[in-house]
Amino acid sequence: MKTNNKKSNQWLIGLLGWLVACILFFPIFWMFITSFKTEAMAVATPPQLFFKPTLENYVAVQERAAYFNFAWNSVIISVGATILALLLAVPAAYAMSFFPSKRTKSTLLWMLSTKMLPSVGVLVPIYILGRETGLLDTRIGLIIIYTLINLPIVVWMIYSFFKEVPKEILEADRMDGASTYQEVAYVLLPLALPGIASTALLSIILSWNEAFWSLNLTTFDAAPLTAFIASFSSPQGLFWAKLSAASTMAIAPILIFGWISQKQLVRGLTFGAVK
């Protein structure tokens, strides 16, 4: 009897999981099929589920904007911001994990609290700093901004992964005469590699999807794909079919990347959960 109840509960949980997944995925699916409709079909009431697909929206998007320039900017900015964030976060997380002070937890909470600050609240000073330093509409400028945005989360995640590494391993390494660099590079980082990899993947995804700063600090030279999507909003209104095509082209690379790396992401996020 208990076995049957357990199987029923597992079946219900699985069904609920699929239902939630379908609800979350439906907007992406609808955007995808809308990208193959004409503008008239895209706004038709009731919505048309069966139609003759067309590639005219993708052709129009390619003719209007240089997609690959925007995509290349997104790749450079996302990867650059992630590398810089990791270079800053690993030493900080190492110090906080293995040499904590009385204010370590307060510092971590303060760092995380900065994520609650509305971005628009610091737009003017950031814009002025970018203008005075010549970093407006540059990849370097966005890399710095994205690094600062994601740094609290990156530090928190790496800190939690480092805390799962037994201190005895590092103490034994120190007794063998290892320097701090050797301790971190040859012992700590390999042990925490799954967690660091998942942190890097999450940072890339967050940077790729960031829209507020890219829209306000770039025009064309360093504009990523989020600015590419926004360019299809005009005073004449929204062209839903073309906007859907542009959005599909913008999210496709990160969706494929996330799908390929999902096992690594889950492995890293569950790092240390079972000892």
LINMOQUI-V464130 format. One record per residue. RES is the residue in one letter. SS is DSSP state (h for helix, s for strand, l for the rest). BURIAL is b if it has 24 or more other ideal C-beta (glycine too) atoms within 12 Angstrom, else e. Layout:
# LINMOQUI-V464130
[[RES/SS/BURIAL] [RES/SS/BURIAL]]
This chain:
# LINMOQUI-V464130
[[M/l/e] [K/h/e] [T/h/e] [N/h/e] [N/h/e] [K/h/e] [K/h/e] [S/h/e] [N/h/e] [Q/h/e] [W/h/e] [L/h/e] [I/h/e] [G/h/e] [L/h/e] [L/h/e] [G/h/e] [W/h/e] [L/h/e] [V/h/e] [A/h/e] [C/h/e] [I/h/e] [L/h/e] [F/h/e] [F/h/e] [P/h/e] [I/h/e] [F/h/e] [W/h/e] [M/h/b] [F/h/b] [I/h/b] [T/h/b] [S/l/b] [F/l/b] [K/l/b] [T/l/b] [E/h/b] [A/h/e] [M/h/b] [A/h/b] [V/l/e] [A/l/e] [T/l/e] [P/l/e] [P/l/e] [Q/l/e] [L/l/e] [F/l/e] [F/l/e] [K/l/e] [P/l/e] [T/l/e] [L/l/e] [E/h/e] [N/h/b] [Y/h/b] [V/h/e] [A/h/b] [V/h/b] [Q/h/e] [E/h/e] [R/h/e] [A/l/b] [A/l/e] [Y/h/b] [F/h/e] [N/h/e] [F/h/b] [A/h/b] [W/h/e] [N/h/b] [S/h/b] [V/h/b] [I/h/b] [I/h/b] [S/h/b] [V/h/b] [G/h/b] [A/h/b] [T/h/b] [I/h/b] [L/h/b] [A/h/b] [L/h/b] [L/h/e] [L/h/b] [A/h/b] [V/h/b] [P/h/b] [A/h/b] [A/h/b] [Y/h/b] [A/h/e] [M/h/b] [S/h/b] [F/h/b] [F/l/e] [P/l/e] [S/l/e] [K/l/e] [R/l/e] [T/h/e] [K/h/e] [S/h/e] [T/h/e] [L/h/b] [L/h/e] [W/h/e] [M/h/b] [L/h/e] [S/h/e] [T/h/e] [K/h/e] [M/h/e] [L/l/e] [P/l/e] [S/h/b] [V/h/e] [G/h/e] [V/h/e] [L/h/e] [V/h/e] [P/h/e] [I/h/b] [Y/h/b] [I/h/e] [L/h/e] [G/h/b] [R/h/e] [E/h/e] [T/h/e] [G/l/e] [L/l/b] [L/l/b] [D/l/b] [T/l/b] [R/h/b] [I/h/b] [G/h/b] [L/h/b] [I/h/b] [I/h/b] [I/h/b] [Y/h/b] [T/h/b] [L/h/b] [I/h/b] [N/h/b] [L/h/b] [P/h/b] [I/h/b] [V/h/b] [V/h/b] [W/h/b] [M/h/b] [I/h/b] [Y/h/b] [S/h/b] [F/h/b] [F/h/b] [K/h/b] [E/l/b] [V/l/b] [P/l/e] [K/h/e] [E/h/e] [I/h/e] [L/h/b] [E/h/e] [A/h/e] [D/h/b] [R/h/e] [M/h/e] [D/l/e] [G/l/e] [A/l/e] [S/l/e] [T/h/e] [Y/h/e] [Q/h/e] [E/h/b] [V/h/b] [A/h/e] [Y/h/e] [V/h/b] [L/h/b] [L/h/b] [P/h/e] [L/h/b] [A/l/b] [L/h/b] [P/h/b] [G/h/b] [I/h/b] [A/h/b] [S/h/b] [T/h/b] [A/h/b] [L/h/b] [L/h/b] [S/h/b] [I/h/b] [I/h/b] [L/h/b] [S/h/b] [W/h/b] [N/h/b] [E/l/b] [A/l/b] [F/h/b] [W/h/b] [S/h/b] [L/h/b] [N/h/b] [L/h/b] [T/l/b] [T/l/e] [F/l/e] [D/l/b] [A/l/b] [A/l/b] [P/l/b] [L/h/b] [T/h/b] [A/h/b] [F/h/b] [I/h/b] [A/h/b] [S/l/b] [F/l/b] [S/s/e] [S/s/e] [P/l/e] [Q/l/e] [G/s/e] [L/s/e] [F/l/b] [W/h/b] [A/h/b] [K/h/b] [L/h/b] [S/h/b] [A/h/b] [A/h/b] [S/h/b] [T/h/b] [M/h/b] [A/h/b] [I/h/b] [A/h/b] [P/h/b] [I/h/b] [L/h/e] [I/h/e] [F/h/b] [G/h/b] [W/h/e] [I/h/e] [S/l/e] [Q/h/e] [K/h/e] [Q/h/b] [L/h/b] [V/h/e] [R/h/e] [G/h/b] [L/h/b] [T/l/e] [F/l/b] [G/l/e] [A/l/e] [V/l/e] [K/l/e]]
